[in-house]
Amino acid sequence: MSNLEQIEAAILSLPSSEFERLKLWLLDLDYDRWDEQLEQDVADGKLEALAQEAIAEFESGHGREI
C-alpha cells in the first residue's frame, strides 16, 4: 500500500469533526501555496504582459467598471 493509499484510508476513518479540521487545513494550505505561486509569477514578470494589456484596454475606454 502506497503512502497516498494509507493517507486516503486514514482520512476515510476520521470522525466528522476531525475531517472538517483537515479539510479547512488543506484549503488554507492550498490558498497559501497559490499566493506564493502568484507572488513568484509577479516577481518573475510572468504577468507583466497581461497587466499591460489590461491597462491599454482601460486607457482606450474598452475596460469595464466594477
GROMACS elastic network, one bead per residue, 0.5 to 0.9 nm:
[ bonds ]
;  ai    aj funct       b0    kb
    1     4     6  0.81422   500
    1     5     6  0.60206   500
    1     6     6  0.66091   500
    2     5     6  0.51365   500
    2     6     6  0.62701   500
    2     7     6  0.86525   500
    3     6     6  0.50398   500
    3     7     6  0.61557   500
    3     8     6  0.85935   500
    4     7     6  0.50138   500
    4     8     6  0.60847   500
    4     9     6  0.85484   500
    5     8     6  0.50400   500
    5     9     6  0.61362   500
    5    10     6  0.85588   500
    6     9     6  0.51392   500
    6    10     6  0.61580   500
    6    11     6  0.86155   500
    7    10     6  0.50474   500
    7    11     6  0.61182   500
    7    12     6  0.86314   500
    8    11     6  0.50879   500
    8    12     6  0.62397   500
    8    13     6  0.87744   500
    9    12     6  0.51532   500
    9    13     6  0.64625   500
   10    13     6  0.51955   500
   10    14     6  0.65607   500
   11    14     6  0.52984   500
   11    15     6  0.88089   500
   11    18     6  0.89917   500
   11    19     6  0.69313   500
   11    22     6  0.85877   500
   12    15     6  0.84402   500
   12    19     6  0.83841   500
   13    19     6  0.88693   500
   14    17     6  0.79805   500
   14    18     6  0.59771   500
   14    19     6  0.56587   500
   15    18     6  0.55118   500
   15    19     6  0.61587   500
   15    20     6  0.86988   500
   16    19     6  0.50185   500
   16    20     6  0.61139   500
   16    21     6  0.87009   500
   17    20     6  0.51455   500
   17    21     6  0.64049   500
   17    22     6  0.87662   500
   18    21     6  0.50025   500
   18    22     6  0.61685   500
   18    23     6  0.85305   500
   19    22     6  0.50345   500
   19    23     6  0.60559   500
   19    24     6  0.86453   500
   20    23     6  0.50397   500
   20    24     6  0.62451   500
   20    25     6  0.85749   500
   21    24     6  0.52682   500
   21    25     6  0.61636   500
   21    26     6  0.86512   500
   22    25     6  0.50239   500
   22    26     6  0.61096   500
   22    27     6  0.85912   500
   23    26     6  0.51527   500
   23    27     6  0.62149   500
   23    28     6  0.86732   500
   24    27     6  0.50620   500
   24    28     6  0.61731   500
   24    29     6  0.85522   500
   25    28     6  0.51418   500
   25    29     6  0.61291   500
   25    30     6  0.85729   500
   26    30     6  0.60382   500
   26    31     6  0.85707   500
   27    30     6  0.50416   500
   27    31     6  0.61607   500
   27    32     6  0.85585   500
   28    31     6  0.51415   500
   28    32     6  0.61088   500
   28    33     6  0.86115   500
   29    32     6  0.50794   500
   29    33     6  0.61616   500
   29    34     6  0.85421   500
   30    33     6  0.51756   500
   30    34     6  0.61010   500
   30    35     6  0.86020   500
   31    34     6  0.50169   500
   31    35     6  0.61258   500
   31    36     6  0.85995   500
   32    35     6  0.51056   500
   32    36     6  0.62133   500
   32    37     6  0.86672   500
   33    36     6  0.50052   500
   33    37     6  0.61508   500
   33    38     6  0.85648   500
   34    37     6  0.50943   500
   34    38     6  0.61264   500
   34    39     6  0.85828   500
   35    38     6  0.50655   500
   35    39     6  0.61078   500
   35    40     6  0.85494   500
   36    39     6  0.51260   500
   36    40     6  0.61582   500
   36    41     6  0.85881   500
   37    40     6  0.50375   500
   37    41     6  0.60681   500
   37    42     6  0.85832   500
   38    41     6  0.50022   500
   38    42     6  0.61595   500
   38    43     6  0.85646   500
   39    42     6  0.51197   500
   39    43     6  0.61557   500
   39    44     6  0.85687   500
   40    44     6  0.60403   500
   40    45     6  0.85657   500
   40    46     6  0.87149   500
   41    44     6  0.50397   500
   41    45     6  0.61994   500
   41    46     6  0.51924   500
   41    47     6  0.66110   500
   42    45     6  0.50839   500
   42    46     6  0.59437   500
   42    47     6  0.57816   500
   42    48     6  0.74508   500
   43    46     6  0.77182   500
   43    47     6  0.88562   500
   44    47     6  0.81748   500
   44    48     6  0.89572   500
   45    48     6  0.52442   500
   45    49     6  0.81795   500
   46    49     6  0.72970   500
   46    50     6  0.83961   500
   47    50     6  0.53403   500
   47    51     6  0.61997   500
   47    52     6  0.87086   500
   48    51     6  0.50610   500
   48    52     6  0.61376   500
   48    53     6  0.85603   500
   49    52     6  0.51538   500
   49    53     6  0.61430   500
   49    54     6  0.86488   500
   50    53     6  0.50600   500
   50    54     6  0.61770   500
   50    55     6  0.86248   500
   51    54     6  0.51417   500
   51    55     6  0.61818   500
   51    56     6  0.85937   500
   52    55     6  0.50948   500
   52    56     6  0.60975   500
   52    57     6  0.86134   500
   53    56     6  0.51276   500
   53    57     6  0.62088   500
   53    58     6  0.86258   500
   54    57     6  0.51576   500
   54    58     6  0.61684   500
   54    59     6  0.85910   500
   54    63     6  0.76187   500
   55    58     6  0.50975   500
   55    59     6  0.60572   500
   55    60     6  0.85284   500
   55    63     6  0.84492   500
   56    59     6  0.51265   500
   56    60     6  0.60961   500
   56    61     6  0.86653   500
   56    62     6  0.85607   500
   56    63     6  0.86979   500
   57    60     6  0.51834   500
   57    61     6  0.63644   500
   57    62     6  0.50473   500
   57    63     6  0.53812   500
   58    61     6  0.52233   500
   58    62     6  0.55762   500
   58    64     6  0.74758   500
   59    62     6  0.74703   500
   59    63     6  0.76053   500
   60    63     6  0.76041   500
   61    64     6  0.80642   500
